[in-house]
Amino acid sequence: MRRARNSGGRTRELTRLAVAEEADSRVLLASLFGLVYTVGRFEHGVTDVFIEVNPRHAVFYTRAVGFVVAATAQLCQRVLARSVLFHLKVDTLERRLEPRKIAAASEPLKRYGT
């Protein structure tokens, strides 16, 4: 993250997200990505996205979104579990996602007034 910031990148931290087991995780994750993307990109000028995930979820974030490993698995002291740090340039994310998909991702949140 320091490397991205030192080269002029803008990052923000969003931490401690969890999904309840009974939640529809696909809809929830799509909504969260849409909201975080919109707020991060347009309100804060974020250029680089970093996520820290459990290694068992690594393949999903690589295939579905295009994240690349920024740091190998280590023990995350906050949750006392192993995690992998991933990085993605927002420009790359924008090319992968069509604007209508981003808007659709945030629709469930709009319906519930969030």
Backbone bond lengths (Angstrom), bond angles and torsions (degrees), N, CA, C in turn:
res aa  C-N    CA-C-N  psi(-1)  N-CA   C-N-CA  omega(-1)  CA-C   N-CA-C  phi
1 M - - - 1.444 - - 1.529 109.64 -
2 R 1.312 115.32 -37.45 1.457 119.43 178.77 1.522 110.74 -61.62
3 R 1.321 116.81 -40.50 1.465 121.27 179.09 1.529 111.06 -60.59
4 A 1.328 117.38 -44.06 1.467 121.57 178.97 1.526 110.00 -63.15
5 R 1.321 117.12 -44.78 1.463 120.80 -179.87 1.529 111.51 -65.75
6 N 1.334 116.89 -40.60 1.466 120.56 -179.64 1.525 112.59 -66.28
7 S 1.328 117.42 -24.17 1.466 119.97 178.67 1.531 111.90 -95.36
8 G 1.330 116.99 17.24 1.458 121.35 175.27 1.514 114.78 96.07
9 G 1.325 117.81 0.61 1.466 120.81 179.57 1.523 111.48 -72.64
10 R 1.323 115.07 154.53 1.466 121.24 177.25 1.517 108.42 -116.90
11 T 1.309 116.00 126.09 1.460 121.53 179.07 1.527 108.86 -126.90
12 R 1.303 115.87 158.06 1.462 122.85 172.52 1.516 105.44 -136.76
13 E 1.317 116.05 155.16 1.458 119.29 -179.17 1.519 110.75 -106.01
14 L 1.301 114.73 132.42 1.456 123.47 175.02 1.521 104.38 -125.93
15 T 1.303 117.18 113.45 1.460 119.79 -171.16 1.522 112.42 -125.29
16 R 1.312 112.78 163.93 1.463 122.82 172.69 1.514 114.48 61.24
17 L 1.302 115.59 48.16 1.459 119.97 173.73 1.518 108.55 -93.34
18 A 1.292 116.41 140.31 1.457 121.68 176.06 1.524 107.51 -144.64
19 V 1.313 114.93 151.98 1.458 120.99 179.90 1.521 108.13 -117.33
20 A 1.313 116.44 127.91 1.460 120.75 177.63 1.520 109.16 -63.28
21 E 1.300 117.07 143.02 1.466 121.59 -177.07 1.521 113.13 -56.73
22 E 1.331 117.96 -34.26 1.463 120.45 -176.68 1.534 112.78 -82.96
23 A 1.323 117.99 -6.25 1.472 121.49 -178.91 1.527 110.60 -75.24
24 D 1.324 115.76 153.26 1.466 121.27 173.56 1.521 106.22 -79.27
25 S 1.326 116.66 94.93 1.458 120.87 -170.38 1.526 113.31 -63.86
26 R 1.322 118.76 -31.55 1.468 120.14 179.56 1.527 111.27 -65.31
27 V 1.326 115.88 -46.94 1.466 120.13 179.56 1.524 109.74 -65.61
28 L 1.313 116.41 -43.85 1.458 120.67 -178.94 1.526 111.24 -63.31
29 L 1.334 117.37 -46.28 1.467 120.16 179.43 1.522 111.68 -64.41
30 A 1.324 117.49 -40.59 1.468 120.45 177.58 1.519 110.42 -61.93
31 S 1.326 116.80 -42.45 1.462 120.78 178.47 1.522 111.41 -64.62
32 L 1.331 116.38 -44.76 1.458 120.10 179.16 1.522 111.58 -62.62
33 F 1.334 117.06 -44.93 1.463 120.35 179.02 1.527 110.34 -60.75
34 G 1.318 117.05 -43.31 1.459 120.42 179.34 1.511 112.22 -61.85
35 L 1.313 116.61 -45.00 1.454 121.77 -179.65 1.525 111.55 -67.77
36 V 1.322 116.29 -47.57 1.468 120.54 -179.31 1.527 110.33 -63.32
37 Y 1.321 116.91 -42.53 1.460 120.57 177.98 1.530 110.20 -59.23
38 T 1.310 117.55 -51.42 1.460 121.84 -176.11 1.523 111.52 -61.39
39 V 1.311 117.12 -50.40 1.465 121.02 -179.01 1.525 110.58 -66.55
40 G 1.319 116.79 -45.92 1.459 120.30 -178.92 1.511 112.94 -62.22
41 R 1.311 116.36 -48.39 1.463 121.13 -175.77 1.521 112.20 -70.77
42 F 1.314 117.00 -49.48 1.451 119.62 -170.75 1.529 114.86 -93.27
43 E 1.318 118.39 -25.85 1.464 120.13 178.93 1.529 112.49 -94.34
44 H 1.354 116.23 -30.81 1.467 119.50 -174.60 1.524 113.90 -120.28
45 G 1.319 118.52 -2.49 1.465 121.09 177.81 1.515 114.14 64.69
46 V 1.317 116.94 31.03 1.464 121.30 -179.17 1.531 109.71 -63.34
47 T 1.338 115.28 135.61 1.464 121.41 179.48 1.517 112.86 -112.96
48 D 1.326 116.74 -22.44 1.461 122.18 -176.38 1.515 110.03 -132.70
49 V 1.337 115.70 133.57 1.454 121.70 -179.94 1.526 108.24 -112.45
50 F 1.312 116.01 132.83 1.461 122.64 175.73 1.518 107.82 -124.45
51 I 1.310 116.33 138.00 1.463 120.36 174.04 1.521 108.28 -132.79
52 E 1.294 115.32 149.23 1.453 121.84 177.83 1.520 106.47 -118.41
53 V 1.330 116.44 118.51 1.457 120.00 -175.07 1.520 111.39 -131.87
54 N 1.304 114.92 159.48 1.454 121.46 173.85 1.531 108.52 -62.18
55 P 1.322 118.75 137.73 1.468 120.38 -178.64 1.532 114.29 -53.91
56 R 1.315 118.67 -27.99 1.468 119.47 -179.36 1.530 111.85 -70.36
57 H 1.344 118.20 -14.83 1.462 122.11 177.56 1.529 112.73 -100.13
58 A 1.315 116.80 0.50 1.467 122.11 -174.29 1.520 112.81 -59.11
59 V 1.308 118.07 -44.36 1.471 121.02 -177.65 1.525 110.73 -61.71
60 F 1.310 117.63 -40.20 1.465 120.76 179.28 1.523 110.89 -58.28
61 Y 1.330 117.77 -51.65 1.462 120.93 -176.32 1.529 111.99 -67.38
62 T 1.307 117.03 -28.95 1.465 120.48 176.65 1.524 110.45 -71.40
63 R 1.319 116.83 -49.63 1.474 120.88 -177.26 1.525 113.38 -74.16
64 A 1.311 116.82 -47.32 1.462 120.36 -172.41 1.527 113.02 -75.28
65 V 1.312 117.17 -35.64 1.457 119.30 -172.95 1.524 112.83 -116.74
66 G 1.328 117.68 -27.10 1.458 120.77 178.80 1.516 114.69 99.23
67 F 1.321 117.78 14.08 1.464 120.09 177.88 1.517 110.62 -62.67
68 V 1.334 116.53 149.90 1.460 122.52 175.31 1.525 108.39 -120.67
69 V 1.318 116.18 150.08 1.461 121.25 -177.96 1.528 109.69 -65.44
70 A 1.328 116.01 127.80 1.467 122.27 176.64 1.521 110.71 -103.03
71 A 1.313 117.12 -26.51 1.466 122.29 177.90 1.529 108.10 -154.86
72 T 1.300 115.89 141.30 1.466 120.59 -177.91 1.526 111.05 -68.37
73 A 1.318 115.01 167.61 1.465 121.62 -176.63 1.529 111.17 -58.70
74 Q 1.326 113.73 135.20 1.457 121.56 176.43 1.521 108.30 -143.97
75 L 1.297 115.67 169.76 1.460 119.72 177.49 1.525 108.87 -77.91
76 C 1.317 116.36 123.05 1.470 121.55 175.61 1.524 106.69 -84.93
77 Q 1.312 116.42 115.44 1.464 121.36 -175.91 1.528 112.88 -66.00
78 R 1.345 117.62 -28.19 1.468 120.07 -178.71 1.521 112.03 -64.04
79 V 1.340 116.34 -40.81 1.470 119.53 -174.95 1.525 113.00 -116.08
80 L 1.336 116.25 0.45 1.463 122.78 -179.58 1.530 111.98 53.80
81 A 1.329 114.51 46.68 1.470 121.52 177.13 1.523 108.02 -142.34
82 R 1.319 115.42 156.78 1.467 119.40 178.51 1.526 109.78 -69.91
83 S 1.332 115.96 145.93 1.458 120.75 177.88 1.524 109.32 -147.21
84 V 1.333 114.85 156.88 1.454 122.96 177.70 1.523 107.10 -118.83
85 L 1.332 116.72 136.85 1.455 121.26 177.65 1.521 108.81 -94.57
86 F 1.347 115.97 127.76 1.459 122.76 179.26 1.519 110.04 -115.35
87 H 1.323 115.38 154.97 1.466 122.30 -179.40 1.519 109.87 -133.07
88 L 1.332 115.57 145.94 1.463 121.51 174.84 1.522 108.10 -153.56
89 K 1.330 116.55 130.96 1.461 121.11 174.46 1.530 107.07 -72.98
90 V 1.323 117.32 139.33 1.457 121.34 -179.76 1.522 110.15 -62.05
91 D 1.331 117.58 -35.93 1.476 120.42 177.26 1.524 111.01 -58.20
92 T 1.314 116.78 -40.51 1.467 121.42 178.42 1.522 110.20 -65.78
93 L 1.327 116.33 -42.33 1.459 120.86 177.97 1.518 110.49 -60.69
94 E 1.326 117.15 -42.34 1.464 120.83 -179.68 1.530 111.46 -62.88
95 R 1.316 116.53 -37.61 1.465 118.92 178.85 1.528 111.59 -69.13
96 R 1.329 116.71 -31.55 1.469 120.91 -178.91 1.524 111.92 -77.72
97 L 1.319 116.29 -31.78 1.465 120.75 -177.02 1.515 109.62 -105.93
98 E 1.303 116.00 133.63 1.452 119.87 174.71 1.520 108.35 -79.78
99 P 1.327 118.04 146.81 1.469 120.29 -179.28 1.527 113.54 -53.78
100 R 1.335 117.71 -37.70 1.472 118.41 -179.09 1.525 111.36 -67.78
101 K 1.347 117.39 -29.65 1.462 119.62 177.10 1.520 110.61 -70.73
102 I 1.331 116.65 -37.09 1.460 120.34 178.11 1.527 109.38 -64.67
103 A 1.327 116.68 -45.34 1.471 120.75 178.98 1.526 110.26 -62.64
104 A 1.325 116.76 -42.93 1.469 120.32 -179.43 1.520 110.89 -64.38
105 A 1.331 117.03 -33.38 1.458 120.42 -179.26 1.511 111.65 -64.15
106 S 1.327 117.41 -31.58 1.458 119.52 -178.66 1.527 112.84 -89.82
107 E 1.314 119.14 -5.14 1.470 122.27 -179.20 1.515 113.88 -57.14
108 P 1.360 120.04 -46.20 1.464 118.08 -179.75 1.531 112.06 -57.71
109 L 1.322 117.76 -34.03 1.461 120.51 179.39 1.524 110.64 -69.18
110 K 1.324 117.27 -40.64 1.470 120.95 179.52 1.517 110.69 -62.70
111 R 1.343 117.09 -39.09 1.463 120.82 -178.73 1.514 112.10 -61.59
112 Y 1.334 116.95 -31.83 1.453 120.49 -177.27 1.516 112.85 -98.66
113 G 1.345 116.58 10.37 1.458 120.58 174.46 1.502 115.47 73.70
114 T 1.333 117.06 25.22 1.481 118.53 177.82 1.489 110.96 -104.18
